[in-house]
Amino acid sequence: MTTLTISPAAQAELSGIREQAELKSASGDTLGMFLSTVAYRKLLYTHANSLVTDEELENARKQQGGKSTQELLAKLSQVQL
C-alpha cells in the first residue's frame, strides 16, 4: 500500500468523514475513494464474515490436533524456493 502524507487542511476535511468519500482533482477527475478507519474495518469484517459460515467456524473450533506455530515455522524453514 502506498502511504501519502496530506496537508493539515485536507486532514481537517477528511477527519469528519465517518463512511466513504470520493476524492476528485480540481478539474473534477476522480482520483480515488477514501474510507475512514471505521468504514474500512466494517468493510473488511463484512467481507471476512462472508467467507465462512458460523457452522464452519464452530467445526474449526471443535477440531483437535494440529501443529504449534513453532512446529510450522520449523517446517517452513526446510522448504526451498
MOPAC internal coordinates of N, CA, C and O (Angstrom, degrees):
PM7 1SCF
backbone

  N    0.0000 0     0.00 0     0.00 0    0    0    0
  C    1.4442 1     0.00 0     0.00 0    1    0    0
  C    1.5218 1   108.15 1     0.00 0    2    1    0
  O    1.2310 1   121.19 1   -40.29 1    3    2    1
  N    1.2958 1   115.32 1   139.71 1    3    2    1
  C    1.4598 1   121.43 1   176.00 1    5    3    2
  C    1.5231 1   109.01 1   -85.47 1    6    5    3
  O    1.2310 1   120.62 1   -41.33 1    7    6    5
  N    1.3225 1   116.41 1   138.67 1    7    6    5
  C    1.4581 1   121.40 1   177.57 1    9    7    6
  C    1.5188 1   108.77 1  -109.19 1   10    9    7
  O    1.2310 1   120.74 1   -50.32 1   11   10    9
  N    1.3231 1   116.18 1   129.68 1   11   10    9
  C    1.4603 1   122.27 1   177.49 1   13   11   10
  C    1.5183 1   109.06 1  -116.49 1   14   13   11
  O    1.2310 1   120.69 1   -42.40 1   15   14   13
  N    1.3153 1   116.29 1   137.60 1   15   14   13
  C    1.4579 1   121.15 1   174.53 1   17   15   14
  C    1.5190 1   107.04 1   -97.86 1   18   17   15
  O    1.2310 1   120.60 1   -55.84 1   19   18   17
  N    1.3236 1   116.45 1   124.16 1   19   18   17
  C    1.4585 1   120.11 1  -176.11 1   21   19   18
  C    1.5254 1   111.05 1  -103.55 1   22   21   19
  O    1.2310 1   121.52 1   -18.23 1   23   22   21
  N    1.3072 1   114.69 1   161.77 1   23   22   21
  C    1.4590 1   120.87 1  -179.48 1   25   23   22
  C    1.5274 1   109.90 1   -69.84 1   26   25   23
  O    1.2310 1   120.69 1   -22.41 1   27   26   25
  N    1.3263 1   116.29 1   157.59 1   27   26   25
  C    1.4720 1   118.85 1   176.28 1   29   27   26
  C    1.5310 1   112.49 1   -57.16 1   30   29   27
  O    1.2310 1   119.79 1   146.01 1   31   30   29
  N    1.3231 1   118.02 1   -33.99 1   31   30   29
  C    1.4717 1   120.82 1   179.20 1   33   31   30
  C    1.5229 1   110.59 1   -66.16 1   34   33   31
  O    1.2310 1   120.16 1   135.23 1   35   34   33
  N    1.3375 1   117.29 1   -44.77 1   35   34   33
  C    1.4677 1   120.70 1   178.45 1   37   35   34
  C    1.5256 1   109.93 1   -65.93 1   38   37   35
  O    1.2310 1   120.51 1   141.68 1   39   38   37
  N    1.3153 1   116.63 1   -38.32 1   39   38   37
  C    1.4670 1   120.76 1   178.41 1   41   39   38
  C    1.5227 1   110.08 1   -61.22 1   42   41   39
  O    1.2310 1   120.24 1   138.27 1   43   42   41
  N    1.3078 1   117.14 1   -41.73 1   43   42   41
  C    1.4659 1   120.79 1   179.60 1   45   43   42
  C    1.5257 1   110.62 1   -63.12 1   46   45   43
  O    1.2310 1   120.29 1   139.94 1   47   46   45
  N    1.3295 1   117.05 1   -40.06 1   47   46   45
  C    1.4660 1   120.37 1   178.48 1   49   47   46
  C    1.5287 1   111.42 1   -66.66 1   50   49   47
  O    1.2310 1   120.40 1   136.40 1   51   50   49
  N    1.3219 1   116.84 1   -43.60 1   51   50   49
  C    1.4608 1   120.73 1  -176.27 1   53   51   50
  C    1.5283 1   112.74 1   -75.25 1   54   53   51
  O    1.2310 1   119.82 1   153.78 1   55   54   53
  N    1.3108 1   117.95 1   -26.22 1   55   54   53
  C    1.4626 1   120.35 1  -174.51 1   57   55   54
  C    1.5241 1   112.78 1   -65.51 1   58   57   55
  O    1.2310 1   119.76 1   158.29 1   59   58   57
  N    1.3169 1   118.06 1   -21.71 1   59   58   57
  C    1.4580 1   120.52 1   179.60 1   61   59   58
  C    1.5145 1   113.78 1   -86.76 1   62   61   59
  O    1.2310 1   120.18 1   173.54 1   63   62   61
  N    1.3245 1   117.25 1    -6.46 1   63   62   61
  C    1.4618 1   121.05 1  -177.11 1   65   63   62
  C    1.5195 1   109.50 1   -83.20 1   66   65   63
  O    1.2310 1   120.46 1   -51.94 1   67   66   65
  N    1.3211 1   116.72 1   128.06 1   67   66   65
  C    1.4630 1   121.22 1  -178.20 1   69   67   66
  C    1.5284 1   112.44 1  -105.79 1   70   69   67
  O    1.2310 1   119.59 1   165.70 1   71   70   69
  N    1.3088 1   118.38 1   -14.30 1   71   70   69
  C    1.4583 1   121.25 1  -179.41 1   73   71   70
  C    1.5229 1   109.63 1  -120.83 1   74   73   71
  O    1.2310 1   120.14 1    74.50 1   75   74   73
  N    1.3301 1   117.35 1  -105.50 1   75   74   73
  C    1.4520 1   120.11 1  -179.03 1   77   75   74
  C    1.5171 1   109.97 1  -132.59 1   78   77   75
  O    1.2310 1   120.94 1   -20.38 1   79   78   77
  N    1.3189 1   115.80 1   159.62 1   79   78   77
  C    1.4549 1   121.21 1   178.29 1   81   79   78
  C    1.5192 1   108.67 1  -146.13 1   82   81   79
  O    1.2310 1   120.86 1   -35.03 1   83   82   81
  N    1.3064 1   115.96 1   144.97 1   83   82   81
  C    1.4549 1   121.54 1   175.08 1   85   83   82
  C    1.5255 1   107.27 1   -90.46 1   86   85   83
  O    1.2310 1   120.67 1   -50.49 1   87   86   85
  N    1.3239 1   116.33 1   129.51 1   87   86   85
  C    1.4643 1   121.14 1   178.82 1   89   87   86
  C    1.5175 1   108.90 1   -98.27 1   90   89   87
  O    1.2310 1   120.66 1   -52.10 1   91   90   89
  N    1.3335 1   116.34 1   127.90 1   91   90   89
  C    1.4609 1   121.44 1  -178.07 1   93   91   90
  C    1.5155 1   110.27 1  -124.31 1   94   93   91
  O    1.2310 1   121.32 1   -28.23 1   95   94   93
  N    1.3234 1   115.09 1   151.77 1   95   94   93
  C    1.4628 1   121.09 1   175.27 1   97   95   94
  C    1.5261 1   108.06 1   -76.49 1   98   97   95
  O    1.2310 1   121.09 1    -8.12 1   99   98   97
  N    1.3268 1   115.52 1   171.88 1   99   98   97
  C    1.4597 1   120.28 1   178.51 1  101   99   98
  C    1.5259 1   111.05 1   -61.61 1  102  101   99
  O    1.2310 1   119.96 1   152.87 1  103  102  101
  N    1.3333 1   117.68 1   -27.13 1  103  102  101
  C    1.4669 1   121.04 1   179.70 1  105  103  102
  C    1.5278 1   112.75 1   -87.07 1  106  105  103
  O    1.2310 1   120.00 1   179.89 1  107  106  105
  N    1.3398 1   117.60 1    -0.11 1  107  106  105
  C    1.4498 1   121.12 1   175.82 1  109  107  106
  C    1.5171 1   115.56 1    96.10 1  110  109  107
  O    1.2310 1   120.19 1  -178.89 1  111  110  109
  N    1.3394 1   117.23 1     1.11 1  111  110  109
  C    1.4594 1   120.00 1   177.99 1  113  111  110
  C    1.5264 1   109.91 1   -75.05 1  114  113  111
  O    1.2310 1   120.88 1   -43.34 1  115  114  113
  N    1.3294 1   115.92 1   136.66 1  115  114  113
  C    1.4573 1   120.19 1   177.49 1  117  115  114
  C    1.5247 1   109.18 1   -72.38 1  118  117  115
  O    1.2310 1   120.97 1   -54.71 1  119  118  117
  N    1.3253 1   115.75 1   125.29 1  119  118  117
  C    1.4600 1   121.85 1   178.72 1  121  119  118
  C    1.5214 1   111.25 1   -93.96 1  122  121  119
  O    1.2310 1   120.57 1   147.58 1  123  122  121
  N    1.3152 1   116.51 1   -32.42 1  123  122  121
  C    1.4584 1   120.35 1  -177.91 1  125  123  122
  C    1.5118 1   110.38 1   163.41 1  126  125  123
  O    1.2310 1   122.18 1     9.46 1  127  126  125
  N    1.3222 1   113.43 1  -170.54 1  127  126  125
  C    1.4556 1   120.10 1  -179.06 1  129  127  126
  C    1.5252 1   108.96 1  -116.82 1  130  129  127
  O    1.2310 1   121.42 1   -35.07 1  131  130  129
  N    1.3153 1   114.89 1   144.93 1  131  130  129
  C    1.4563 1   121.49 1   175.60 1  133  131  130
  C    1.5140 1   107.79 1  -112.85 1  134  133  131
  O    1.2310 1   120.61 1   -49.49 1  135  134  133
  N    1.3293 1   116.44 1   130.51 1  135  134  133
  C    1.4571 1   122.11 1   173.93 1  137  135  134
  C    1.5143 1   108.33 1  -116.65 1  138  137  135
  O    1.2310 1   120.63 1   -49.51 1  139  138  137
  N    1.3247 1   116.40 1   130.49 1  139  138  137
  C    1.4625 1   119.11 1   174.07 1  141  139  138
  C    1.5253 1   107.78 1   -64.74 1  142  141  139
  O    1.2310 1   120.23 1   -17.82 1  143  142  141
  N    1.3143 1   117.17 1   162.18 1  143  142  141
  C    1.4652 1   120.87 1   178.21 1  145  143  142
  C    1.5222 1   110.64 1   -58.08 1  146  145  143
  O    1.2310 1   120.23 1   139.53 1  147  146  145
  N    1.3193 1   117.16 1   -40.47 1  147  146  145
  C    1.4645 1   121.43 1   179.28 1  149  147  146
  C    1.5294 1   110.32 1   -62.80 1  150  149  147
  O    1.2310 1   120.24 1   133.45 1  151  150  149
  N    1.3265 1   117.14 1   -46.55 1  151  150  149
  C    1.4659 1   121.06 1  -179.34 1  153  151  150
  C    1.5208 1   111.10 1   -66.79 1  154  153  151
  O    1.2310 1   120.29 1   141.73 1  155  154  153
  N    1.3318 1   117.05 1   -38.27 1  155  154  153
  C    1.4674 1   120.72 1   179.00 1  157  155  154
  C    1.5270 1   110.95 1   -63.07 1  158  157  155
  O    1.2310 1   120.47 1   133.38 1  159  158  157
  N    1.3157 1   116.70 1   -46.62 1  159  158  157
  C    1.4679 1   120.39 1   179.15 1  161  159  158
  C    1.5311 1   111.14 1   -62.24 1  162  161  159
  O    1.2310 1   120.70 1   137.41 1  163  162  161
  N    1.3316 1   116.27 1   -42.59 1  163  162  161
  C    1.4591 1   120.57 1   178.97 1  165  163  162
  C    1.5319 1   110.25 1   -60.07 1  166  165  163
  O    1.2310 1   120.26 1   134.55 1  167  166  165
  N    1.3233 1   117.11 1   -45.45 1  167  166  165
  C    1.4610 1   121.92 1   178.64 1  169  167  166
  C    1.5253 1   111.12 1   -63.40 1  170  169  167
  O    1.2310 1   120.52 1   135.81 1  171  170  169
  N    1.3245 1   116.61 1   -44.19 1  171  170  169
  C    1.4635 1   121.99 1  -179.57 1  173  171  170
  C    1.5397 1   110.88 1   -62.50 1  174  173  171
  O    1.2310 1   120.06 1   133.44 1  175  174  173
  N    1.3303 1   117.49 1   -46.56 1  175  174  173
  C    1.4597 1   121.16 1  -179.45 1  177  175  174
  C    1.5266 1   111.19 1   -66.98 1  178  177  175
  O    1.2310 1   120.21 1   141.33 1  179  178  177
  N    1.3319 1   117.20 1   -38.67 1  179  178  177
  C    1.4607 1   120.55 1   177.86 1  181  179  178
  C    1.5186 1   110.20 1   -61.43 1  182  181  179
  O    1.2310 1   120.94 1   135.95 1  183  182  181
  N    1.3215 1   115.80 1   -44.05 1  183  182  181
  C    1.4695 1   119.84 1   178.69 1  185  183  182
  C    1.5279 1   110.92 1   -64.55 1  186  185  183
  O    1.2310 1   120.34 1   132.83 1  187  186  185
  N    1.3196 1   116.95 1   -47.17 1  187  186  185
  C    1.4682 1   120.44 1  -179.35 1  189  187  186
  C    1.5259 1   110.81 1   -60.56 1  190  189  187
  O    1.2310 1   120.05 1   138.98 1  191  190  189
  N    1.3200 1   117.51 1   -41.02 1  191  190  189
  C    1.4629 1   121.09 1   179.59 1  193  191  190
  C    1.5219 1   112.42 1   -67.20 1  194  193  191
  O    1.2310 1   120.22 1   155.61 1  195  194  193
  N    1.3324 1   117.18 1   -24.39 1  195  194  193
  C    1.4667 1   120.00 1   179.72 1  197  195  194
  C    1.5288 1   111.81 1   -77.85 1  198  197  195
  O    1.2310 1   120.14 1   166.89 1  199  198  197
  N    1.3263 1   117.35 1   -13.11 1  199  198  197
  C    1.4602 1   121.26 1  -176.16 1  201  199  198
  C    1.5194 1   113.93 1   -83.85 1  202  201  199
  O    1.2310 1   119.94 1   159.02 1  203  202  201
  N    1.3313 1   117.72 1   -20.98 1  203  202  201
  C    1.4675 1   120.88 1  -179.81 1  205  203  202
  C    1.5190 1   109.17 1  -140.51 1  206  205  203
  O    1.2310 1   121.67 1   -28.37 1  207  206  205
  N    1.3204 1   114.41 1   151.63 1  207  206  205
  C    1.4631 1   119.55 1   178.13 1  209  207  206
  C    1.5262 1   109.59 1   -90.61 1  210  209  207
  O    1.2310 1   120.93 1   -15.81 1  211  210  209
  N    1.3240 1   115.82 1   164.19 1  211  210  209
  C    1.4665 1   120.60 1   176.02 1  213  211  210
  C    1.5267 1   110.34 1   -60.41 1  214  213  211
  O    1.2310 1   120.96 1   143.70 1  215  214  213
  N    1.3206 1   115.76 1   -36.30 1  215  214  213
  C    1.4685 1   120.16 1   179.18 1  217  215  214
  C    1.5354 1   111.01 1   -64.31 1  218  217  215
  O    1.2310 1   120.33 1   137.96 1  219  218  217
  N    1.3205 1   116.98 1   -42.04 1  219  218  217
  C    1.4673 1   120.34 1   178.28 1  221  219  218
  C    1.5296 1   111.09 1   -63.85 1  222  221  219
  O    1.2310 1   120.43 1   140.37 1  223  222  221
  N    1.3084 1   116.79 1   -39.63 1  223  222  221
  C    1.4638 1   120.14 1   177.82 1  225  223  222
  C    1.5217 1   110.98 1   -64.40 1  226  225  223
  O    1.2310 1   120.59 1   136.91 1  227  226  225
  N    1.3135 1   116.47 1   -43.09 1  227  226  225
  C    1.4629 1   120.70 1  -179.82 1  229  227  226
  C    1.5316 1   110.08 1   -64.30 1  230  229  227
  O    1.2310 1   119.96 1   137.54 1  231  230  229
  N    1.3284 1   117.67 1   -42.46 1  231  230  229
  C    1.4685 1   121.15 1   177.89 1  233  231  230
  C    1.5297 1   111.07 1   -61.97 1  234  233  231
  O    1.2310 1   120.30 1   140.23 1  235  234  233
  N    1.3182 1   117.03 1   -39.77 1  235  234  233
  C    1.4655 1   120.62 1   178.85 1  237  235  234
  C    1.5307 1   110.61 1   -64.79 1  238  237  235
  O    1.2310 1   120.53 1   140.74 1  239  238  237
  N    1.3365 1   116.60 1   -39.26 1  239  238  237
  C    1.4712 1   120.23 1   178.83 1  241  239  238
  C    1.5261 1   111.60 1   -63.46 1  242  241  239
  O    1.2310 1   120.47 1   147.41 1  243  242  241
  N    1.3197 1   116.70 1   -32.59 1  243  242  241
  C    1.4577 1   121.65 1  -176.27 1  245  243  242
  C    1.5294 1   113.13 1   -81.69 1  246  245  243
  O    1.2310 1   120.22 1   164.10 1  247  246  245
  N    1.3284 1   117.19 1   -15.90 1  247  246  245
  C    1.4599 1   119.77 1  -177.40 1  249  247  246
  C    1.5140 1   110.83 1   -65.56 1  250  249  247
  O    1.2310 1   121.47 1   -35.65 1  251  250  249
  N    1.3219 1   114.80 1   144.35 1  251  250  249
  C    1.4581 1   120.89 1   179.28 1  253  251  250
  C    1.5185 1   108.33 1  -113.18 1  254  253  251
  O    1.2310 1   120.83 1   -18.05 1  255  254  253
  N    1.3058 1   116.02 1   161.95 1  255  254  253
  C    1.4616 1   120.25 1   177.52 1  257  255  254
  C    1.5150 1   110.97 1    92.88 1  258  257  255
  O    1.2310 1   121.76 1    30.70 1  259  258  257
  N    1.3013 1   114.23 1  -149.30 1  259  258  257
  C    1.4530 1   118.74 1  -178.83 1  261  259  258
  C    1.5130 1   111.01 1    96.59 1  262  261  259
  O    1.2310 1   120.94 1     8.89 1  263  262  261
  N    1.3100 1   115.81 1  -171.11 1  263  262  261
  C    1.4565 1   121.89 1  -178.80 1  265  263  262
  C    1.5246 1   109.36 1  -128.14 1  266  265  263
  O    1.2310 1   121.01 1   -26.58 1  267  266  265
  N    1.2991 1   115.68 1   153.42 1  267  266  265
  C    1.4581 1   120.50 1   177.71 1  269  267  266
  C    1.5296 1   109.12 1   -78.13 1  270  269  267
  O    1.2310 1   120.74 1   -15.75 1  271  270  269
  N    1.2967 1   116.18 1   164.25 1  271  270  269
  C    1.4611 1   120.88 1   176.58 1  273  271  270
  C    1.5186 1   110.46 1   -58.64 1  274  273  271
  O    1.2310 1   120.29 1   138.38 1  275  274  273
  N    1.3134 1   117.05 1   -41.62 1  275  274  273
  C    1.4600 1   121.59 1   179.61 1  277  275  274
  C    1.5353 1   110.66 1   -60.71 1  278  277  275
  O    1.2310 1   120.34 1   137.28 1  279  278  277
  N    1.3251 1   116.96 1   -42.72 1  279  278  277
  C    1.4654 1   120.51 1   179.02 1  281  279  278
  C    1.5297 1   111.35 1   -64.74 1  282  281  279
  O    1.2310 1   120.49 1   138.99 1  283  282  281
  N    1.3238 1   116.66 1   -41.01 1  283  282  281
  C    1.4577 1   120.16 1   179.29 1  285  283  282
  C    1.5261 1   111.76 1   -66.81 1  286  285  283
  O    1.2310 1   120.29 1   138.42 1  287  286  285
  N    1.3136 1   117.06 1   -41.58 1  287  286  285
  C    1.4646 1   120.45 1   178.29 1  289  287  286
  C    1.5264 1   110.93 1   -63.67 1  290  289  287
  O    1.2310 1   120.25 1   140.68 1  291  290  289
  N    1.3223 1   117.13 1   -39.32 1  291  290  289
  C    1.4558 1   120.86 1   177.94 1  293  291  290
  C    1.5323 1   110.10 1   -62.95 1  294  293  291
  O    1.2310 1   120.35 1   137.61 1  295  294  293
  N    1.3088 1   116.93 1   -42.39 1  295  294  293
  C    1.4714 1   121.65 1   178.66 1  297  295  294
  C    1.5198 1   110.74 1   -64.73 1  298  297  295
  O    1.2310 1   120.34 1   135.96 1  299  298  297
  N    1.3277 1   116.96 1   -44.04 1  299  298  297
  C    1.4627 1   121.34 1  -179.86 1  301  299  298
  C    1.5184 1   112.14 1   -64.43 1  302  301  299
  O    1.2310 1   120.40 1   147.25 1  303  302  301
  N    1.3186 1   116.85 1   -32.75 1  303  302  301
  C    1.4831 1   119.38 1   179.95 1  305  303  302
  C    1.5234 1   111.83 1   -68.25 1  306  305  303
  O    1.2310 1   120.33 1   162.68 1  307  306  305
  N    1.3328 1   116.97 1   -17.32 1  307  306  305
  C    1.4695 1   121.42 1   178.84 1  309  307  306
  C    1.5228 1   112.37 1   -86.80 1  310  309  307
  O    1.2310 1   120.37 1   165.42 1  311  310  309
  N    1.3328 1   116.90 1   -14.58 1  311  310  309
  C    1.4583 1   121.15 1  -176.84 1  313  311  310
  C    1.5236 1   109.68 1   -78.04 1  314  313  311
  O    1.2310 1   120.92 1   -49.40 1  315  314  313
  N    1.3172 1   115.84 1   130.60 1  315  314  313
  C    1.4707 1   120.82 1   178.30 1  317  315  314
  C    1.5262 1   108.44 1  -100.92 1  318  317  315
  O    1.2310 1   121.25 1   -44.94 1  319  318  317
  N    1.3066 1   115.22 1   135.06 1  319  318  317
  C    1.4751 1   120.16 1   178.65 1  321  319  318
  C    1.4925 1   111.60 1   -95.25 1  322  321  319
  O    1.2310 1   120.10 1   180.00 1  323  322  321

